[in-house]
Amino acid sequence: MRKVETFDYENIQHVFSLLSKCTEDYLFIYDFPADEYAISASATETFMLEEPEFDHATEILMNVCHPEDRKLLRDNLQGIIDGTVREHNLEYRWLGRNGHSIWISCRGQVVYDQNDHAKYMVGRITELGRRNMIDNTTGLYREIRLKSDLTKRVLTGDKNGFLLRIGIDNFKTVNDKFGRNFGDSVLNSVAECIRECVDEHGRVYRMDGDEMMVVAEVADYDQKEDQARTLYHKIRQRVDESIAAMGYKHFHTISAGGTYFKPRMQNVNTLLEQAEFALHEAKQRGKNTYVRYQEDTYQAFVKRMDIQERLRRSVEENYKGFELYYQPIVNTRKKKILGAEALLRWQDDVVGRLSPAEFVPLLEESGLIIPVGRWVIRTALEQCLCWQKKDKNFRMNINLSSIQLKKSDVIMDIETIMQELGIGNHNVLFEVTESGELESDSITQKILFSFRKRNLNLGIDDFGTGYSNFRYVKEMMFDLVKIDQAFIRNITKSQYDYLVVKQMTELAHSLNLKVCYEGVETADDLECVLDLNPDYIQGYYFAKPTTASDFETRYLCMEQKF
């Protein structure tokens, strides 16, 4: 390369080398008349530059510049040479050695000769990704830039618009199965699909992990059409087309959440939280879908989280607010109470009394069902032991959650408590709710078989509402089938329900299984079901669930007359 007389390249690189210890930026000098260029030697490790010094600088700089940004750079440089532009301060993309685009900030000071012609430009190049402004994987602005842009649009702008937060479904599985390089290619592909679908009124940003955000302006905030939804479906279609073009080497889907804004409508953090929550809802609803932010849904979510926190405090405060109620189980042949089912109740000083349908799912979601379930087992067995003093054959039915079965050593918990209390197996029956999971989950099956090996009695609850597989019930060696109350509730009015209950009862008995009917509430119900010969009956006709003291006073060892 021909050296420029006024450039001492050896000294320039020496100075660049010294300064590089003080900054992560790349330093450069551009000689306009000679069309020659020198840059920090370290730039050749990052960008598509063969040497740190070169002539034909304009041509080489255009080659290293991203094709979409070449006009921007060319116009600026030509303006400096022509004298119509007095500064160089651009954000654009250079091509990295791996072929990916890298966003840079390029600032230079122009040195003019005595005729006011541009002679040199001296400056620095910063990788925006290094200061978290640009994501080098996708070439998108990062969240720090998003917040800055949103502040301008929402607080000082006069436009309506929306945020569309997009996430790649099951992205962790993609990384784990195919590796991070492949995961990066998926991210880059989805980012490109989004860019192709967003017009000049929108901008795309990279969020944490697999998520990206679109901020777009709309003409009318109040119109009925959900433009964020329309854009989502457009992007999803483009992603599907991209996957097809690649021969379905891998198939991935996207979910999204949208929220709208007006000028000076709310602060930026609120908007971001709304979009994040909407995306969370989309994931919760099965993924590969879009959800628009709704305030009432969010408030319900906040309430659930508040309740969950109150539940956590109750557990930490020695299960304060938790209580067991007991509902009699009647033996139809002996016409007396066989025992009781222990049912969990909870009352909080702040939120009041909630039904199990409200708080039990929150216990399961949070994992609190494991310590609470352990408390239920101990409390119910202690009560059973107490009542055995009045009736040595009294039996306690205790419900187990699928979370307990899969995520705790429930067998060890049960055996430890029973040994400590000295209670016999025949006095306890554990109920699990019928579901497809019981039949399909190998871990759950293994645990249930462990019950049988230890001669622990098992019952299947709510039978008839799920898979209703008697073959499976027999293989698992359940002792009891509890017919769901949905069938009993209409048994006097529905011939179909009557026949279903009759057939399930006869089949269960043919397999040597005991049968219990739940939901017997009236005398007519009782008269009808007794003809079907169940072994046990539960329902409001006999008693609602009640406290231990009330149960003992009113029902224990009573003779039930039919």
C-alpha positions, 0 to 999 in steps of 0.5 A: 500500500502506498503510504501517505506522506503526511501519515506516519503509520508506524507512529499512528498505530503506536499511538492507537495501541497506547490509547486502546488501553484507555478505551474500548473504542476503535480510533481512526484517521481518514485522509480525504484527498488521498482516500486513505484510512487507518484504524486501530489494529484490533478492529481487524479482529471484529470487522471485515477489514483485512488490514488496519491501513488501506487506500481506496478507503471509500470503496473498502468502507462501503464494502464493510458497511451494511448494504442498507446503510451504505447510502447513509454513509456515502451521503455523509462523506460526500457532504463533508468533501463538498462542504455541505456537511460539517460533522460526522456523527452516525449510528449504522452497521458494519459487517463483522467477521462472522457475517453478522451486522454490528451496530456502531456509533461513528463520530469524527472531527474534520480538519480543514486546510487553508482553503477550508477543504476537508483534509482529514477526519479523526475520530472514534468508532464504538460498538453500540452493543458494548454499551448495551445499546445494540444487540449484536446477535439480532442488530436490534436496539436494546431495552435501554434505547427502548426506554429512551425512545418510549419516554420521548413518544409517550411523555412528550410525543403527540402520537397514539401507538402500541407495544407488541412484546414477542417471545419465542416459545420454548426457546430454552429447549431450542438452546439445550437441544441444538446449541446456542449458535443455532439458538442465535440463528433462530433469534436472528431469523425471528428478528428479521421476520419482525423487521420485514413486517414493521413499517416506517411507523414502528421500531423493533427492540431486543429484550432479555432472552428470547423476547423482542418488542415492537413500538408502533404508531397508530392513527386512531387509539380508540378504533375497534380493530386491534392493530397489534393483533393484526401485526402479530398474525402478520409476523407469525405468518412470516415466521411460518414461511421462513421455517418452511423455506428452511425445509422445517429443520426446526419448528418454533412458534411465537407468542405476543402481548400487546398494549396501547398508549396515548400521548402523556397517557402513562409512564414508560415503566407501566407500559412495559409492565403491561406488555410483559404481563400480556405476553405472560398471559399468552404463554399461560394460554397455551402459547402460539397466540396473542393477548391484549392487555386488560386491566381487570385481568391484571388486577385479578392476577395481582390479587392472586399474587397477593393471596399467594403471599398471604398463604406463604406468610400463613405457612411461615407463621406455623400454618396460621389461618389453616384449619381442617373441616371434616365431612362424614362418610356413611357406610350404607350397609352398617347404616353408620358413619364409617369415618370422615374426609379431611377438607382444607380450609383457610381464613386470612386476616386481610383477604378473609375466608376463601374457598378451596377452589380459590386458594388450593391452586395457588398453593399448588402453583407456588409449591406451598402445597408440599408443606401444607400437605404435610401439615394436613396429613399430620393434623388429620391423622392426629384427629383420627387417632383421637376419634379412634378412642370412641370408634376403633374402626374410624377411618380418615380420608386424606386428599393428596395433590399431584404436586405432592406426589411428583415433587415431594417424598410423600411416601416418606412423609406418610410413613414417618407420621404414621409411625410417630402416631402409631396409627394403623393402615386400615384407619387411613385412605388417601385420595387422588383426583382422577386425571389423564396425568395419573395414567400417563405420568410414569413418576406418578404411577411409580409413587402410586405403586409404592402405596400398594407395596406398603399396604396404604389404602388408595381412593380415586376421587372425582371419577367419571370426569376424566379418563374413567379408565377402569383398567388403569384403576384395577392395575393401580390397585385402588381400593375405592372409586368415588363417583363425581357429584356431577352425576349424582346431582342430576341422578333423579332427573337424568336417565343418562346420569342414572345409567352411567352411575349404575354401570360404573358401580356394577363394573367397580364391584365386579373388580372388587372395588368399593364405591362412594357417591358424593353430592347426595343432598336430598331425600330423593337423591338418597332413595334413588342412589340406595337402589344402586348399592353404593358402599359409602355416601357423602353429601349435604343430606347427612352433613356439610363439612364442619369443624372437628369439635362440631363433628365430634359433638353432632356426628361421631358414632351416630346411627344413621336411620334411613 
